[in-house]
Amino acid sequence: MAKPILKQNTFLSFYGDDFTGSTDVMEMLALNGIPTALFLNAPEKREVEAFQLKVGVGASDTSGKIKAFGVAGISRSLTPDAMDQELPTIFEKIRNIPTDFFHYKICSTFDSAVNVGNIGHAVELALEFFPSPYIPLIVGAPLLNRFVVFGNLFARVDDTTYRLDRHPTMSKHPVTPMKESDLRKHLSQQTSRHIRLMDMFALEAQYGDQQQYLAKLLGPSADYMLFDTLDQDHLKTIGKLLIDGHQSDGTLLVGSSGVEFALALHLQKMQVIKKVRQSTDAGRSGHLVVAAGSAAPGTANQIRHMQQLGHAAIRIDTIKLASEMERGQQIEAMVTSALQALDKQQVPVLYSALGPDDPAIRSTHQYLAEKGLDHKETGKIIAEAQGHMLKEILNRSGKLRVAVAGGDTSGYVSRVLGIYALETLCPIAPGAPLCVAHSKDPKFDGLEIALKGGQNGNHKYFESILTGKSIN
């Protein structure tokens, strides 16, 4: 080979724009032969070099060393001004750790708007630290039932595939509703850069023609290059184009975990990495506690399924959590109810809403409006309160297995438990693995925890976490 495909000991770094999307990337890398750690805060170079995996999923040896690392971020919930305060320091720390690629990870449903989660603005900040000749944009992730066809994003729910502007959840998302499925049009509201498209026809041509077409599309400035992604073959092609065209360290990539799958598929083909056979059974846990802060229909179905199995669904009074005077009492009431359920050998499922149409959502919003409280700030308070509930339950009952639904809730739970890093333990559902926590608090170090987005997993997801293996 004329030149090595990869130059750095650490192949890839990434920043996830929300917590659960970050675990998705970690899982994708680990299960495809690239052992990975996910940090809650941007690490120093010495931390990455010294990090030791507890389980070592994805490793082909027993050294415990990682080949990729990421930072679980919050930019999906930030305004552009808040991004200016949050992201440059993180990007600078990541840049100081040499990698072949840097991935700004976004949700596969492209959650973003001009005023919050602005992808275009975040990418402008990233380019200052990771300059690239163009900006590859890979959003489709067929393994997660996300597809880009002629620039339009589709998502599958059960047996139905929806164009994203007609998706039952994303079309009426409370913060970033998707009113446009054409990603070029949607992103053009967030950036002044051109957005080119490498469509299906181009991706299915001969490889030499693909390279020529890509070169023809690229302009003199760093424009976006959106890639169609309908199936795994498209990802294989994209991975080859990205790696063959790799010119400098820290090359910027933007997209979903389809980015990692594309790169891994080509590296496996080139025998640079090897997909190591991993256990898909973590064993049944004696006890599980669930905190659900998501209003997604999928999470609602998962809660109902646990009820049908005889477990305890415990509704959180979000109005009381929003009230400074009543918050402490509500947390204690939830902890008491959860411990009573555990004593009965039940799984306590603490939830804030049962689907997007739950009347509690409207009543909470009305309460906040009447009190003149900020909805976004109160959402953080509610998510953090769920973290304190879990911490107190674990303190009183011992180290249980934990499942958390919802990006914000997952982030705050992890911080309250003093978790500074995660690694993959066992795949449960695509994008929502069971993880092992690294915590400076011995009570929570080694905690088995699953942190999932609201839409991840089938209706048996929480049951699968309890049993430690996927139930299809």
N, C-alpha and C positions, 0 to 999 in steps of 0.2 A: 504494500500500500504506500502510495507516494507521501501521504501525510496522515497523522493520526486523526481519527474522526473527532475525538474528544481530547482536550488538552489539560483540563483541570481535574484534580482529585475529587472535587465536589462538582458534580455534573450540572445541577440546576438549583436555583434558588427561586422562591416565589413569595408573593404577598397576596393573601386572599382577602377580597373585599368584604367578606363576612366570615363568621366563625365556622359554620357548618360546611360552607363551600371549601374552606381550607382543609378540613378533614377528608373531604372528597379527593383532593389532589394528593394528599399524603397516602391514602389508600391506593389510588391508581398507580402511583410510583412503586410502592412497596410490593403490591401484588404482581407487578410486572418485572421485578428483579432489581429494583433500585431502593435499597433500604433508606428510610426517610424519617426525619424528626420534624414535628411541628411545634414551633415556639409561640408562646403567647405574647412575648415582647421581642423586639429585634435583638438577636444575640450578638455578643462580641465574637471575633474570630476564634479566640481561645476556647470559648464555650462550644462552638461547633466542632473544633478539632478534638476536644476532650470528651464530647458527648458519647455515652455508652448506652446502646439499646438494651432493654431488659429482655425482650423476646427475640428480636432480630428478624421479623418477617421481611422477606425479600432478599436477605443476605445469602450469599453463596459460601460464606465462611463463618467462623465463630468469633471474629474480632470485635463485634459490637459497634463497628464504625458505620457512619452514615455516608451516603453518596449524594444526598439531596437534603435540603432543609427549607422550611417555609416559616412565615410569620402570619398568624391568624389576625386579620385586621378588622376594621369597622367602617371602611370608607364608603361602603354601600349606603350607610345611614348618615353620611356627612354632607354638609353644604360645601360648595367650592371654597368658601373662605375657611371653613374648618379643615378641609383637606390641606390648604396651604400651611396650616399650623401643625397638622398631624403627619403628613406623608414625607416631606423632605428629610427629616431626621432619620426616619426608618429606612428610606431608600439609601441614604448615605451609609448607614451601618451595614446594610446588605451588600452594597457595592464594595465595601472593604474586604469582603470575603470572596475571592475570585471563583467564578463559576462560568461554565460555557454559555448558559442561557439564564435570563431572568424572566420570570413569568408574572405579569400582573393578572391575577386570576379574578374573573368575573363570574357571576351566576349564569348558568346555561339558559335561564329565561331572561337574561339581559336586563335585570332589574336596574333601572336608571332613569333619571330625569334631569332637566337642566338645573333644578334647584337642589336636588339631593341624589347622591350616588352618581354624579356626573362622570361617566367613563372618559369622555374626551378631555376633561380638565385633569383627571388623575393621570392620564397617559402623558399629557404635556409635562407634568411634574416628573414622571418617570423618565422621560426622554432626556432630561437634564443630567441624569445619573447613568442612564443606559442608552447612549446614542446608538441609533440603528438606521441603516439605509432605507428601510421601509418598516411598516408596522403590521406584521402578520396578525390577522384576527380570525381565530378559530373558535366558533361558538358551539357548533353542533357536537353532540356527544351521544351517538347512537346507543351506547350501553345504558345511558340514562333516559333513553327515549326522547332525545332532543335532536332535531334535524333542521338543517338549513338547505333550502332548495331554491335556486335562482334568487338568492339573497333574502328570502323570507324564512322566518323562524317558525317551526312547528314543534308542538309538545304532545306526547301521547299520555292519556289518562285511561287506565284500564284497557279497553279495546277500541278506544276512539282517539284519533289523532286530530288535534285542533291547530289551526293557524293561531298564532299567539294573541292576536287582537280579538279572538273569539274563545280564548281559553277560559274555562269557568272560574279559575282563580286569578290568573295574571291580568285578565281584561278588567277586573274590578279590584285590583290590589289597592289596599288603603293608602299606600304611600307612593308607589310607582306603577300606576295602572298602565298596561300596555295597549295603546290605542292604534299602534302601527306595527305590522309584522315585518315590513321591509326594513331590515337592519340599517341599510344605507340611509334611508329617510329618517329613521329614528336617531341614529348617531349624528346625522348632519346638523341636528339641533344643538349638539354638544361640542362640535369641533368645526373649525374652518378648513381642515385638511380634506383633501379629496379621498373618497372611499371607493376603491376599485373592487371588482368582483372576479374571482377565479371560479367560474361556474362549473357545473357538472360536465358539460361538453368538453371543456378544457382539461378537467381532471381525468377524463376517460380517453384522452388522446395518447399517442405514443410519448414516452418520457422526454425525448429530445424536443418534441413539439411543445410539451408542457413548459419546459424551461424557456423556450423562445417566447412563448405567449406571456409567461410571467414577466420576462425582461421587457417585453413590449408594453405591458400595462404600467410598469413602474415609471414614475416621473422623476425629475431631478431632485425633488424634495421628498421628505419622509412621509409618504401617503399611507393610508390604511389599505391592506389587501385582505378583503373578506373572502374566505374559502367556503364554498358549498360543502356540506357534509351530510350525505344521506346514509352511508354505510361504512363499514370497516375498511373496505378497499380505498375509499376516498381518504381516510385517515392515514393509511399506509403511504399513499402518494404524497400527502401533505408532509408527513414526517421525513420522507426522503428529500423533498424539496427544501425543507428547513435545514436539515443537517448538511446536505450537499452545498447549500448556499451560505453556510455559517462562516463568517469572516473574522469576527472579533469576540473577545470575552464579554460576557454580560449582555449578549444580544437580547433585545426586548421582544417578548411575545405577549400577546393579549388574547384572552379567551377563557373558555371553560376547561374542565379537566380533560376534554378532548385533546388539548395540547399535549399533555403527558402521554396519553394513549398513543397519539400519532408518533411522538418521538420514540417511545418504547418499542413500538412495533417495528420501526426501521432498525433500531439498535439491536433488537433480537435477531432480525434477519441477517444483520451484518456480524452476528455473534460477538458483539461488544459486551452485551449483557445477556444473562440467561434467566428466563422465568423459572423461579424455583418453586417446586411443588410445596404448597402450604396446607396446613390443617384448616378445615372449614368447620371445626367443632371445638369450641372453647370450653365445653362442659356446662352442665346445668348449674345455676346458682341457687343456693338455698334461699336467698332473699334478693328482691329487686325493689327499687323505688323509682318512680317515674315523675318527672316534672315537665309538663307540657305547657309551653307558653306560645304555641302556634295556633292560629285560627284556621289553618288549611283544612280542606275537606278530608284529605288523607289522614291527618292526625286525628280528626274527629272519628273516623272509622276505626282507627287503632284503639282509641279510648273505649269505644262501644264494644269492640271485640273483647277487651279485657273485662268489661262488665259482664258480658255473656259467659265468660269463663269463671265468673264468681269472684272476681277481684274488686277492690274498692275504688271507685271513681269519686274523687273528692274535689268539689268545685271550690276554687279560690274566689273570694269576694274582692274583685279588683278595685271596687270603689273604696273599700276599707284600706286596701294597700295604698291607694292614692292619697288617703287622708293621713297626715302626719300623726294625728292624735290616736287613730285606730290601728295603725300599721303594726305596731308591736303585738297587740292582742290578736290580730288576725294571723300573724306568723306563728304565734304560740298555739293558736287553735288548730292550724293546719298540721303542725308538728305533732300535737297530741292525737289528732285523727289518724295520721300516718302510722304512728307507733302502735295505736290500737289495732290497725289493720295488720301490721306485721305480727303482732301477738296472735292473731287469728290465722296466720300463715297465708295471708292475702298480700297481693302486690298493691300498695297504695299508689294511685295515679292522681297526682295533684294537677289540676288543669284550670286554665283561666277562661277558656271559651271552647264551645263545642261546634266548631265550624264557623264560616264567615258570616252566617246569618244569625248567630247566637244573639238574642236580645241583650245580653250582658254587655256586648260591645257598644251598642248604641247608648245604653243607659250610662255606661262609664264615660263616654264622650260627652253626654249631656251634663253629667256631674262636673267634669273638668271645665266645660264652658261656663257653667254657672259660677264656679269658684274662681274663674279667671286663670286656671292652671294651664301650663304649656303641655300639649299632648305628647310631644316627643320626649320632653324631660320626664314626664310622669311614666311613660313607657319604660324608660331606663330604671326608674325607681321600682316598678313592678317586677321587672326582670331580675334586678339585684335582690329584691326581697325573696324571690323564689330560690336564689342562691343561698340566702341565709336559712331558709327553711330546710334545704337539703343538708347544709352543714350541720345544723342542729340535730337533724334526724340521724346523721352518721355519727355525730359525737355521742349520742345517747344509745345507739343500737349497735355500733361497731361498723366495720367496713363492709358495706353491701355493694352489690352491682347497681349501677346507676344508668338511667336513660333520660336524656333531655331532648325535647323537641322545640325547635325554634332557634333561629340564629342569634338574636340578641340574648335570649335566655341562656343559651349555651355559653356565650362569651362571659356573661356575668357570673354564672355558676362556677365556671373554671377559675375565674379570678378570686371569688370568695373562698374557694377551696385551696387557694395557694398553688394551683397547678401552673407550672412554667413551661411544660412541654408534654407532647403526646406522641405515642407511636401506635401503629396498627397492631391489633391482637388477632382479630378474626373477621373475615368478611361476613356481613349479615344481609345487607341489601346494598345495591350499587350506590356509592356515594355516602353511605352511612354505616361505617364499620364499628365493631366493638374495639375500643382502644385501651391502652394502658397509660395511666397518668404518671408523670414525673412531678412530684411536689416536694417542696422544702419542708412541709409539715409531714412528719412520719406517719401520721394517722391516715393521710390521703395518698402517700407515695405508693405506687403500685395499684391504685384503685382502678377497677375495670369499669369503664364509662363509655357510653355511646352518646354522641352529640349529633343530632340529625336536623336537617331542614324539614320544614313542615310537610313538604310534598314527598319526601323520600320514604320508600318502603311500602310493602303491601299492608293489608289490614291486620296481618299477624305479626307486624314488626316488633311490638313490645313483647309478645310471647316468644319471639325468636331470640330477643336479648336475654330473656329468662332462661331459655334452654341452651343458649350459647351456639345455636346453629340456625342457618337459614331455613325457613319453612316456606316452600313455594306453593 
